[in-house]
Amino acid sequence: MKIAVKIFGRYKDITGKETIQLDIMDGNTLQDVVNAFVKQYPAAEKDKSRMMVTKNNMFASFDTTVAKEDEITLAPPVVSGG
């Protein structure tokens, strides 16, 4: 199934878009969404395990199942200096 994924931060620079389409299988997880994103945009590989991911406007773990109608967002990890 194709899902729309909103992207933020430097991921918009990498893709040149605010929303992208990813092709995943029905019943896949947010980890599968992240994997599909990184496969399509390898420049995001270093963030793979730390991406900020939401499903329907709520932060969710990578093992959360995704349905076609879900609103998914991906953002780079937040980094702070100290």
PDB file of N, CA, C and O in Angstrom:
ATOM      1  N   MET A   1       0.842  -1.181   0.000  1.00  0.00           N
ATOM      2  CA  MET A   1       0.000   0.000   0.000  1.00  0.00           C
ATOM      3  C   MET A   1       0.885   1.241   0.000  1.00  0.00           C
ATOM      4  O   MET A   1       2.006   1.218   0.508  1.00  0.00           O
ATOM      5  N   LYS A   2       0.380   2.300  -0.562  1.00  0.00           N
ATOM      6  CA  LYS A   2       1.103   3.567  -0.546  1.00  0.00           C
ATOM      7  C   LYS A   2       0.571   4.407   0.608  1.00  0.00           C
ATOM      8  O   LYS A   2      -0.638   4.516   0.815  1.00  0.00           O
ATOM      9  N   ILE A   3       1.513   5.005   1.364  1.00  0.00           N
ATOM     10  CA  ILE A   3       1.115   5.895   2.446  1.00  0.00           C
ATOM     11  C   ILE A   3       1.803   7.243   2.243  1.00  0.00           C
ATOM     12  O   ILE A   3       2.906   7.326   1.704  1.00  0.00           O
ATOM     13  N   ALA A   4       1.124   8.288   2.689  1.00  0.00           N
ATOM     14  CA  ALA A   4       1.700   9.627   2.654  1.00  0.00           C
ATOM     15  C   ALA A   4       2.417   9.856   3.982  1.00  0.00           C
ATOM     16  O   ALA A   4       1.877   9.561   5.048  1.00  0.00           O
ATOM     17  N   VAL A   5       3.626  10.378   3.907  1.00  0.00           N
ATOM     18  CA  VAL A   5       4.422  10.649   5.104  1.00  0.00           C
ATOM     19  C   VAL A   5       4.857  12.112   5.060  1.00  0.00           C
ATOM     20  O   VAL A   5       5.507  12.547   4.110  1.00  0.00           O
ATOM     21  N   LYS A   6       4.493  12.862   6.096  1.00  0.00           N
ATOM     22  CA  LYS A   6       4.944  14.249   6.205  1.00  0.00           C
ATOM     23  C   LYS A   6       6.345  14.235   6.814  1.00  0.00           C
ATOM     24  O   LYS A   6       6.632  13.470   7.734  1.00  0.00           O
ATOM     25  N   ILE A   7       7.201  15.092   6.283  1.00  0.00           N
ATOM     26  CA  ILE A   7       8.569  15.116   6.779  1.00  0.00           C
ATOM     27  C   ILE A   7       8.966  16.532   7.169  1.00  0.00           C
ATOM     28  O   ILE A   7       8.461  17.513   6.622  1.00  0.00           O
ATOM     29  N   PHE A   8       9.874  16.611   8.119  1.00  0.00           N
ATOM     30  CA  PHE A   8      10.264  17.889   8.698  1.00  0.00           C
ATOM     31  C   PHE A   8      11.780  18.021   8.761  1.00  0.00           C
ATOM     32  O   PHE A   8      12.518  17.064   8.530  1.00  0.00           O
ATOM     33  N   GLY A   9      12.221  19.229   9.080  1.00  0.00           N
ATOM     34  CA  GLY A   9      13.635  19.496   9.293  1.00  0.00           C
ATOM     35  C   GLY A   9      14.467  19.225   8.061  1.00  0.00           C
ATOM     36  O   GLY A   9      14.052  19.493   6.934  1.00  0.00           O
ATOM     37  N   ARG A  10      15.648  18.688   8.299  1.00  0.00           N
ATOM     38  CA  ARG A  10      16.576  18.454   7.190  1.00  0.00           C
ATOM     39  C   ARG A  10      16.085  17.397   6.222  1.00  0.00           C
ATOM     40  O   ARG A  10      16.600  17.296   5.109  1.00  0.00           O
ATOM     41  N   TYR A  11      15.097  16.606   6.622  1.00  0.00           N
ATOM     42  CA  TYR A  11      14.540  15.620   5.699  1.00  0.00           C
ATOM     43  C   TYR A  11      13.826  16.309   4.537  1.00  0.00           C
ATOM     44  O   TYR A  11      13.789  15.775   3.428  1.00  0.00           O
ATOM     45  N   LYS A  12      13.258  17.489   4.786  1.00  0.00           N
ATOM     46  CA  LYS A  12      12.675  18.260   3.689  1.00  0.00           C
ATOM     47  C   LYS A  12      13.763  18.689   2.717  1.00  0.00           C
ATOM     48  O   LYS A  12      13.537  18.717   1.507  1.00  0.00           O
ATOM     49  N   ASP A  13      14.942  19.024   3.235  1.00  0.00           N
ATOM     50  CA  ASP A  13      16.067  19.390   2.367  1.00  0.00           C
ATOM     51  C   ASP A  13      16.540  18.183   1.556  1.00  0.00           C
ATOM     52  O   ASP A  13      16.855  18.309   0.373  1.00  0.00           O
ATOM     53  N   ILE A  14      16.587  17.023   2.193  1.00  0.00           N
ATOM     54  CA  ILE A  14      17.047  15.802   1.520  1.00  0.00           C
ATOM     55  C   ILE A  14      16.096  15.417   0.384  1.00  0.00           C
ATOM     56  O   ILE A  14      16.537  15.046  -0.703  1.00  0.00           O
ATOM     57  N   THR A  15      14.793  15.509   0.644  1.00  0.00           N
ATOM     58  CA  THR A  15      13.802  15.047  -0.327  1.00  0.00           C
ATOM     59  C   THR A  15      13.338  16.139  -1.284  1.00  0.00           C
ATOM     60  O   THR A  15      12.895  15.853  -2.397  1.00  0.00           O
ATOM     61  N   GLY A  16      13.442  17.397  -0.844  1.00  0.00           N
ATOM     62  CA  GLY A  16      12.905  18.500  -1.636  1.00  0.00           C
ATOM     63  C   GLY A  16      11.390  18.574  -1.570  1.00  0.00           C
ATOM     64  O   GLY A  16      10.763  19.237  -2.396  1.00  0.00           O
ATOM     65  N   LYS A  17      10.791  17.893  -0.585  1.00  0.00           N
ATOM     66  CA  LYS A  17       9.327  17.827  -0.468  1.00  0.00           C
ATOM     67  C   LYS A  17       8.909  17.928   0.991  1.00  0.00           C
ATOM     68  O   LYS A  17       9.708  17.694   1.898  1.00  0.00           O
ATOM     69  N   GLU A  18       7.647  18.280   1.204  1.00  0.00           N
ATOM     70  CA  GLU A  18       7.081  18.278   2.552  1.00  0.00           C
ATOM     71  C   GLU A  18       6.349  16.976   2.845  1.00  0.00           C
ATOM     72  O   GLU A  18       6.208  16.579   4.002  1.00  0.00           O
ATOM     73  N   THR A  19       5.889  16.321   1.799  1.00  0.00           N
ATOM     74  CA  THR A  19       5.186  15.032   1.930  1.00  0.00           C
ATOM     75  C   THR A  19       5.712  14.102   0.846  1.00  0.00           C
ATOM     76  O   THR A  19       5.894  14.501  -0.305  1.00  0.00           O
ATOM     77  N   ILE A  20       5.949  12.866   1.235  1.00  0.00           N
ATOM     78  CA  ILE A  20       6.395  11.865   0.270  1.00  0.00           C
ATOM     79  C   ILE A  20       5.456  10.665   0.327  1.00  0.00           C
ATOM     80  O   ILE A  20       4.704  10.502   1.287  1.00  0.00           O
ATOM     81  N   GLN A  21       5.504   9.841  -0.691  1.00  0.00           N
ATOM     82  CA  GLN A  21       4.744   8.598  -0.731  1.00  0.00           C
ATOM     83  C   GLN A  21       5.718   7.440  -0.534  1.00  0.00           C
ATOM     84  O   GLN A  21       6.758   7.378  -1.189  1.00  0.00           O
ATOM     85  N   LEU A  22       5.381   6.533   0.362  1.00  0.00           N
ATOM     86  CA  LEU A  22       6.189   5.334   0.567  1.00  0.00           C
ATOM     87  C   LEU A  22       5.318   4.109   0.329  1.00  0.00           C
ATOM     88  O   LEU A  22       4.133   4.105   0.662  1.00  0.00           O
ATOM     89  N   ASP A  23       5.901   3.095  -0.235  1.00  0.00           N
ATOM     90  CA  ASP A  23       5.198   1.844  -0.521  1.00  0.00           C
ATOM     91  C   ASP A  23       5.569   0.823   0.541  1.00  0.00           C
ATOM     92  O   ASP A  23       6.716   0.379   0.609  1.00  0.00           O
ATOM     93  N   ILE A  24       4.587   0.444   1.380  1.00  0.00           N
ATOM     94  CA  ILE A  24       4.817  -0.568   2.412  1.00  0.00           C
ATOM     95  C   ILE A  24       3.678  -1.582   2.362  1.00  0.00           C
ATOM     96  O   ILE A  24       2.652  -1.352   1.723  1.00  0.00           O
ATOM     97  N   MET A  25       3.874  -2.689   3.036  1.00  0.00           N
ATOM     98  CA  MET A  25       2.857  -3.738   3.087  1.00  0.00           C
ATOM     99  C   MET A  25       1.825  -3.411   4.170  1.00  0.00           C
ATOM    100  O   MET A  25       2.154  -2.805   5.189  1.00  0.00           O
ATOM    101  N   ASP A  26       0.599  -3.811   3.943  1.00  0.00           N
ATOM    102  CA  ASP A  26      -0.460  -3.646   4.933  1.00  0.00           C
ATOM    103  C   ASP A  26      -0.047  -4.364   6.215  1.00  0.00           C
ATOM    104  O   ASP A  26       0.417  -5.503   6.169  1.00  0.00           O
ATOM    105  N   GLY A  27      -0.214  -3.703   7.353  1.00  0.00           N
ATOM    106  CA  GLY A  27       0.148  -4.304   8.629  1.00  0.00           C
ATOM    107  C   GLY A  27       1.591  -4.080   9.046  1.00  0.00           C
ATOM    108  O   GLY A  27       2.011  -4.551  10.103  1.00  0.00           O
ATOM    109  N   ASN A  28       2.362  -3.358   8.218  1.00  0.00           N
ATOM    110  CA  ASN A  28       3.743  -3.055   8.588  1.00  0.00           C
ATOM    111  C   ASN A  28       3.779  -2.085   9.765  1.00  0.00           C
ATOM    112  O   ASN A  28       2.760  -1.519  10.162  1.00  0.00           O
ATOM    113  N   THR A  29       4.973  -1.912  10.305  1.00  0.00           N
ATOM    114  CA  THR A  29       5.164  -1.060  11.478  1.00  0.00           C
ATOM    115  C   THR A  29       5.825   0.263  11.096  1.00  0.00           C
ATOM    116  O   THR A  29       6.230   0.470   9.952  1.00  0.00           O
ATOM    117  N   LEU A  30       5.922   1.138  12.071  1.00  0.00           N
ATOM    118  CA  LEU A  30       6.638   2.394  11.850  1.00  0.00           C
ATOM    119  C   LEU A  30       8.108   2.134  11.534  1.00  0.00           C
ATOM    120  O   LEU A  30       8.726   2.915  10.810  1.00  0.00           O
ATOM    121  N   GLN A  31       8.676   1.059  12.058  1.00  0.00           N
ATOM    122  CA  GLN A  31      10.054   0.698  11.702  1.00  0.00           C
ATOM    123  C   GLN A  31      10.161   0.426  10.201  1.00  0.00           C
ATOM    124  O   GLN A  31      11.148   0.797   9.565  1.00  0.00           O
ATOM    125  N   ASP A  32       9.154  -0.216   9.649  1.00  0.00           N
ATOM    126  CA  ASP A  32       9.133  -0.478   8.206  1.00  0.00           C
ATOM    127  C   ASP A  32       9.034   0.827   7.410  1.00  0.00           C
ATOM    128  O   ASP A  32       9.623   0.955   6.336  1.00  0.00           O
ATOM    129  N   VAL A  33       8.288   1.786   7.946  1.00  0.00           N
ATOM    130  CA  VAL A  33       8.196   3.109   7.307  1.00  0.00           C
ATOM    131  C   VAL A  33       9.571   3.776   7.316  1.00  0.00           C
ATOM    132  O   VAL A  33      10.021   4.301   6.298  1.00  0.00           O
ATOM    133  N   VAL A  34      10.228   3.751   8.468  1.00  0.00           N
ATOM    134  CA  VAL A  34      11.575   4.335   8.582  1.00  0.00           C
ATOM    135  C   VAL A  34      12.531   3.636   7.618  1.00  0.00           C
ATOM    136  O   VAL A  34      13.309   4.296   6.929  1.00  0.00           O
ATOM    137  N   ASN A  35      12.478   2.318   7.568  1.00  0.00           N
ATOM    138  CA  ASN A  35      13.354   1.559   6.664  1.00  0.00           C
ATOM    139  C   ASN A  35      13.106   1.933   5.206  1.00  0.00           C
ATOM    140  O   ASN A  35      14.051   2.093   4.434  1.00  0.00           O
ATOM    141  N   ALA A  36      11.839   2.073   4.829  1.00  0.00           N
ATOM    142  CA  ALA A  36      11.503   2.450   3.454  1.00  0.00           C
ATOM    143  C   ALA A  36      11.998   3.868   3.147  1.00  0.00           C
ATOM    144  O   ALA A  36      12.481   4.133   2.046  1.00  0.00           O
ATOM    145  N   PHE A  37      11.877   4.768   4.111  1.00  0.00           N
ATOM    146  CA  PHE A  37      12.355   6.140   3.933  1.00  0.00           C
ATOM    147  C   PHE A  37      13.867   6.157   3.722  1.00  0.00           C
ATOM    148  O   PHE A  37      14.365   6.813   2.806  1.00  0.00           O
ATOM    149  N   VAL A  38      14.590   5.437   4.569  1.00  0.00           N
ATOM    150  CA  VAL A  38      16.055   5.411   4.479  1.00  0.00           C
ATOM    151  C   VAL A  38      16.504   4.727   3.183  1.00  0.00           C
ATOM    152  O   VAL A  38      17.501   5.126   2.583  1.00  0.00           O
ATOM    153  N   LYS A  39      15.776   3.712   2.761  1.00  0.00           N
ATOM    154  CA  LYS A  39      16.119   3.045   1.500  1.00  0.00           C
ATOM    155  C   LYS A  39      15.980   4.013   0.326  1.00  0.00           C
ATOM    156  O   LYS A  39      16.802   4.018  -0.589  1.00  0.00           O
ATOM    157  N   GLN A  40      14.936   4.824   0.366  1.00  0.00           N
ATOM    158  CA  GLN A  40      14.689   5.791  -0.709  1.00  0.00           C
ATOM    159  C   GLN A  40      15.601   7.017  -0.590  1.00  0.00           C
ATOM    160  O   GLN A  40      15.966   7.621  -1.599  1.00  0.00           O
ATOM    161  N   TYR A  41      15.969   7.385   0.649  1.00  0.00           N
ATOM    162  CA  TYR A  41      16.801   8.566   0.910  1.00  0.00           C
ATOM    163  C   TYR A  41      17.947   8.171   1.839  1.00  0.00           C
ATOM    164  O   TYR A  41      17.876   8.427   3.041  1.00  0.00           O
ATOM    165  N   PRO A  42      18.998   7.554   1.305  1.00  0.00           N
ATOM    166  CA  PRO A  42      20.108   7.038   2.125  1.00  0.00           C
ATOM    167  C   PRO A  42      20.817   8.096   2.972  1.00  0.00           C
ATOM    168  O   PRO A  42      21.499   7.740   3.933  1.00  0.00           O
ATOM    169  N   ALA A  43      20.681   9.364   2.653  1.00  0.00           N
ATOM    170  CA  ALA A  43      21.318  10.413   3.447  1.00  0.00           C
ATOM    171  C   ALA A  43      20.775  10.441   4.882  1.00  0.00           C
ATOM    172  O   ALA A  43      21.406  11.020   5.766  1.00  0.00           O
ATOM    173  N   ALA A  44      19.630   9.832   5.117  1.00  0.00           N
ATOM    174  CA  ALA A  44      19.033   9.796   6.460  1.00  0.00           C
ATOM    175  C   ALA A  44      19.456   8.568   7.253  1.00  0.00           C
ATOM    176  O   ALA A  44      18.999   8.386   8.381  1.00  0.00           O
ATOM    177  N   GLU A  45      20.303   7.733   6.702  1.00  0.00           N
ATOM    178  CA  GLU A  45      20.717   6.467   7.341  1.00  0.00           C
ATOM    179  C   GLU A  45      21.237   6.661   8.759  1.00  0.00           C
ATOM    180  O   GLU A  45      20.906   5.878   9.649  1.00  0.00           O
ATOM    181  N   LYS A  46      22.046   7.694   8.982  1.00  0.00           N
ATOM    182  CA  LYS A  46      22.656   7.876  10.310  1.00  0.00           C
ATOM    183  C   LYS A  46      21.621   8.153  11.392  1.00  0.00           C
ATOM    184  O   LYS A  46      21.911   7.960  12.573  1.00  0.00           O
ATOM    185  N   ASP A  47      20.424   8.599  11.025  1.00  0.00           N
ATOM    186  CA  ASP A  47      19.362   8.906  11.994  1.00  0.00           C
ATOM    187  C   ASP A  47      18.406   7.736  12.208  1.00  0.00           C
ATOM    188  O   ASP A  47      17.489   7.830  13.024  1.00  0.00           O
ATOM    189  N   LYS A  48      18.606   6.657  11.500  1.00  0.00           N
ATOM    190  CA  LYS A  48      17.622   5.584  11.408  1.00  0.00           C
ATOM    191  C   LYS A  48      17.037   5.137  12.750  1.00  0.00           C
ATOM    192  O   LYS A  48      15.825   4.948  12.856  1.00  0.00           O
ATOM    193  N   SER A  49      17.855   4.970  13.750  1.00  0.00           N
ATOM    194  CA  SER A  49      17.353   4.459  15.029  1.00  0.00           C
ATOM    195  C   SER A  49      16.880   5.567  15.969  1.00  0.00           C
ATOM    196  O   SER A  49      16.364   5.288  17.052  1.00  0.00           O
ATOM    197  N   ARG A  50      17.055   6.826  15.554  1.00  0.00           N
ATOM    198  CA  ARG A  50      16.711   7.931  16.456  1.00  0.00           C
ATOM    199  C   ARG A  50      15.682   8.905  15.886  1.00  0.00           C
ATOM    200  O   ARG A  50      15.410   9.940  16.495  1.00  0.00           O
ATOM    201  N   MET A  51      15.108   8.587  14.727  1.00  0.00           N
ATOM    202  CA  MET A  51      14.122   9.478  14.124  1.00  0.00           C
ATOM    203  C   MET A  51      12.943   9.685  15.073  1.00  0.00           C
ATOM    204  O   MET A  51      12.557   8.795  15.831  1.00  0.00           O
ATOM    205  N   MET A  52      12.395  10.877  15.002  1.00  0.00           N
ATOM    206  CA  MET A  52      11.172  11.165  15.752  1.00  0.00           C
ATOM    207  C   MET A  52       9.996  10.837  14.832  1.00  0.00           C
ATOM    208  O   MET A  52       9.854  11.415  13.754  1.00  0.00           O
ATOM    209  N   VAL A  53       9.162   9.905  15.272  1.00  0.00           N
ATOM    210  CA  VAL A  53       8.080   9.407  14.440  1.00  0.00           C
ATOM    211  C   VAL A  53       6.752   9.603  15.165  1.00  0.00           C
ATOM    212  O   VAL A  53       6.629   9.312  16.355  1.00  0.00           O
ATOM    213  N   THR A  54       5.763  10.101  14.429  1.00  0.00           N
ATOM    214  CA  THR A  54       4.421  10.188  15.004  1.00  0.00           C
ATOM    215  C   THR A  54       3.432   9.440  14.122  1.00  0.00           C
ATOM    216  O   THR A  54       3.607   9.309  12.910  1.00  0.00           O
ATOM    217  N   LYS A  55       2.399   8.961  14.773  1.00  0.00           N
ATOM    218  CA  LYS A  55       1.269   8.338  14.090  1.00  0.00           C
ATOM    219  C   LYS A  55       0.028   9.040  14.611  1.00  0.00           C
ATOM    220  O   LYS A  55      -0.254   9.010  15.809  1.00  0.00           O
ATOM    221  N   ASN A  56      -0.704   9.663  13.722  1.00  0.00           N
ATOM    222  CA  ASN A  56      -1.926  10.388  14.085  1.00  0.00           C
ATOM    223  C   ASN A  56      -1.672  11.414  15.192  1.00  0.00           C
ATOM    224  O   ASN A  56      -2.420  11.505  16.166  1.00  0.00           O
ATOM    225  N   ASN A  57      -0.598  12.179  15.013  1.00  0.00           N
ATOM    226  CA  ASN A  57      -0.223  13.291  15.892  1.00  0.00           C
ATOM    227  C   ASN A  57       0.225  12.879  17.294  1.00  0.00           C
ATOM    228  O   ASN A  57       0.204  13.701  18.211  1.00  0.00           O
ATOM    229  N   MET A  58       0.627  11.626  17.472  1.00  0.00           N
ATOM    230  CA  MET A  58       1.142  11.178  18.760  1.00  0.00           C
ATOM    231  C   MET A  58       2.449  10.438  18.526  1.00  0.00           C
ATOM    232  O   MET A  58       2.550   9.636  17.598  1.00  0.00           O
ATOM    233  N   PHE A  59       3.453  10.700  19.361  1.00  0.00           N
ATOM    234  CA  PHE A  59       4.703   9.958  19.251  1.00  0.00           C
ATOM    235  C   PHE A  59       4.398   8.480  19.461  1.00  0.00           C
ATOM    236  O   PHE A  59       3.570   8.111  20.294  1.00  0.00           O
ATOM    237  N   ALA A  60       5.077   7.650  18.694  1.00  0.00           N
ATOM    238  CA  ALA A  60       4.797   6.214  18.755  1.00  0.00           C
ATOM    239  C   ALA A  60       6.103   5.439  18.650  1.00  0.00           C
ATOM    240  O   ALA A  60       7.088   5.928  18.096  1.00  0.00           O
ATOM    241  N   SER A  61       6.096   4.227  19.187  1.00  0.00           N
ATOM    242  CA  SER A  61       7.280   3.377  19.110  1.00  0.00           C
ATOM    243  C   SER A  61       7.375   2.763  17.722  1.00  0.00           C
ATOM    244  O   SER A  61       6.388   2.688  16.990  1.00  0.00           O
ATOM    245  N   PHE A  62       8.569   2.329  17.376  1.00  0.00           N
ATOM    246  CA  PHE A  62       8.819   1.784  16.050  1.00  0.00           C
ATOM    247  C   PHE A  62       8.043   0.496  15.779  1.00  0.00           C
ATOM    248  O   PHE A  62       7.882   0.114  14.620  1.00  0.00           O
ATOM    249  N   ASP A  63       7.555  -0.184  16.828  1.00  0.00           N
ATOM    250  CA  ASP A  63       6.814  -1.432  16.599  1.00  0.00           C
ATOM    251  C   ASP A  63       5.302  -1.216  16.442  1.00  0.00           C
ATOM    252  O   ASP A  63       4.540  -2.182  16.403  1.00  0.00           O
ATOM    253  N   THR A  64       4.871   0.045  16.352  1.00  0.00           N
ATOM    254  CA  THR A  64       3.460   0.378  16.160  1.00  0.00           C
ATOM    255  C   THR A  64       3.039   0.068  14.723  1.00  0.00           C
ATOM    256  O   THR A  64       3.731   0.438  13.774  1.00  0.00           O
ATOM    257  N   THR A  65       1.905  -0.611  14.570  1.00  0.00           N
ATOM    258  CA  THR A  65       1.387  -0.977  13.248  1.00  0.00           C
ATOM    259  C   THR A  65       0.812   0.246  12.536  1.00  0.00           C
ATOM    260  O   THR A  65       0.256   1.148  13.162  1.00  0.00           O
ATOM    261  N   VAL A  66       0.960   0.250  11.215  1.00  0.00           N
ATOM    262  CA  VAL A  66       0.513   1.367  10.380  1.00  0.00           C
ATOM    263  C   VAL A  66      -0.605   0.906   9.451  1.00  0.00           C
ATOM    264  O   VAL A  66      -0.545  -0.181   8.876  1.00  0.00           O
ATOM    265  N   ALA A  67      -1.635   1.757   9.313  1.00  0.00           N
ATOM    266  CA  ALA A  67      -2.711   1.527   8.349  1.00  0.00           C
ATOM    267  C   ALA A  67      -2.686   2.650   7.316  1.00  0.00           C
ATOM    268  O   ALA A  67      -2.138   3.721   7.579  1.00  0.00           O
ATOM    269  N   LYS A  68      -3.264   2.419   6.164  1.00  0.00           N
ATOM    270  CA  LYS A  68      -3.212   3.373   5.050  1.00  0.00           C
ATOM    271  C   LYS A  68      -3.726   4.760   5.435  1.00  0.00           C
ATOM    272  O   LYS A  68      -3.187   5.764   4.968  1.00  0.00           O
ATOM    273  N   GLU A  69      -4.741   4.832   6.263  1.00  0.00           N
ATOM    274  CA  GLU A  69      -5.347   6.118   6.602  1.00  0.00           C
ATOM    275  C   GLU A  69      -4.613   6.867   7.728  1.00  0.00           C
ATOM    276  O   GLU A  69      -4.977   8.000   8.041  1.00  0.00           O
ATOM    277  N   ASP A  70      -3.605   6.264   8.329  1.00  0.00           N
ATOM    278  CA  ASP A  70      -2.857   6.918   9.407  1.00  0.00           C
ATOM    279  C   ASP A  70      -2.062   8.112   8.878  1.00  0.00           C
ATOM    280  O   ASP A  70      -1.578   8.103   7.747  1.00  0.00           O
ATOM    281  N   GLU A  71      -1.941   9.129   9.713  1.00  0.00           N
ATOM    282  CA  GLU A  71      -1.084  10.266   9.394  1.00  0.00           C
ATOM    283  C   GLU A  71       0.271  10.026  10.055  1.00  0.00           C
ATOM    284  O   GLU A  71       0.374   9.979  11.280  1.00  0.00           O
ATOM    285  N   ILE A  72       1.290   9.878   9.244  1.00  0.00           N
ATOM    286  CA  ILE A  72       2.638   9.564   9.721  1.00  0.00           C
ATOM    287  C   ILE A  72       3.542  10.767   9.469  1.00  0.00           C
ATOM    288  O   ILE A  72       3.483  11.380   8.403  1.00  0.00           O
ATOM    289  N   THR A  73       4.383  11.105  10.454  1.00  0.00           N
ATOM    290  CA  THR A  73       5.387  12.146  10.260  1.00  0.00           C
ATOM    291  C   THR A  73       6.753  11.613  10.677  1.00  0.00           C
ATOM    292  O   THR A  73       6.866  10.780  11.576  1.00  0.00           O
ATOM    293  N   LEU A  74       7.789  12.113  10.004  1.00  0.00           N
ATOM    294  CA  LEU A  74       9.174  11.795  10.336  1.00  0.00           C
ATOM    295  C   LEU A  74       9.938  13.096  10.513  1.00  0.00           C
ATOM    296  O   LEU A  74       9.828  14.012   9.698  1.00  0.00           O
ATOM    297  N   ALA A  75      10.710  13.165  11.585  1.00  0.00           N
ATOM    298  CA  ALA A  75      11.555  14.330  11.842  1.00  0.00           C
ATOM    299  C   ALA A  75      12.909  13.851  12.345  1.00  0.00           C
ATOM    300  O   ALA A  75      13.011  12.801  12.979  1.00  0.00           O
ATOM    301  N   PRO A  76      13.954  14.635  12.056  1.00  0.00           N
ATOM    302  CA  PRO A  76      15.282  14.256  12.559  1.00  0.00           C
ATOM    303  C   PRO A  76      15.301  14.258  14.084  1.00  0.00           C
ATOM    304  O   PRO A  76      14.469  14.911  14.713  1.00  0.00           O
ATOM    305  N   PRO A  77      16.241  13.534  14.679  1.00  0.00           N
ATOM    306  CA  PRO A  77      16.341  13.524  16.139  1.00  0.00           C
ATOM    307  C   PRO A  77      16.688  14.925  16.650  1.00  0.00           C
ATOM    308  O   PRO A  77      17.386  15.692  15.986  1.00  0.00           O
ATOM    309  N   VAL A  78      16.191  15.230  17.821  1.00  0.00           N
ATOM    310  CA  VAL A  78      16.521  16.502  18.455  1.00  0.00           C
ATOM    311  C   VAL A  78      17.883  16.370  19.121  1.00  0.00           C
ATOM    312  O   VAL A  78      18.133  15.414  19.855  1.00  0.00           O
ATOM    313  N   VAL A  79      18.745  17.315  18.866  1.00  0.00           N
ATOM    314  CA  VAL A  79      20.103  17.306  19.425  1.00  0.00           C
ATOM    315  C   VAL A  79      20.286  18.591  20.208  1.00  0.00           C
ATOM    316  O   VAL A  79      19.967  19.678  19.726  1.00  0.00           O
ATOM    317  N   SER A  80      20.796  18.457  21.408  1.00  0.00           N
ATOM    318  CA  SER A  80      21.032  19.673  22.199  1.00  0.00           C
ATOM    319  C   SER A  80      22.491  19.721  22.630  1.00  0.00           C
ATOM    320  O   SER A  80      23.132  18.693  22.846  1.00  0.00           O
ATOM    321  N   GLY A  81      22.983  20.909  22.746  1.00  0.00           N
ATOM    322  CA  GLY A  81      24.352  21.083  23.234  1.00  0.00           C
ATOM    323  C   GLY A  81      24.330  21.243  24.737  1.00  0.00           C
ATOM    324  O   GLY A  81      23.291  21.568  25.312  1.00  0.00           O
ATOM    325  N   GLY A  82      25.409  21.031  25.351  1.00  0.00           N
ATOM    326  CA  GLY A  82      25.369  21.119  26.797  1.00  0.00           C
ATOM    327  C   GLY A  82      26.576  21.660  27.298  1.00  0.00           C
ATOM    328  O   GLY A  82      26.728  21.812  28.510  1.00  0.00           O
TER     329      GLY A  82
END
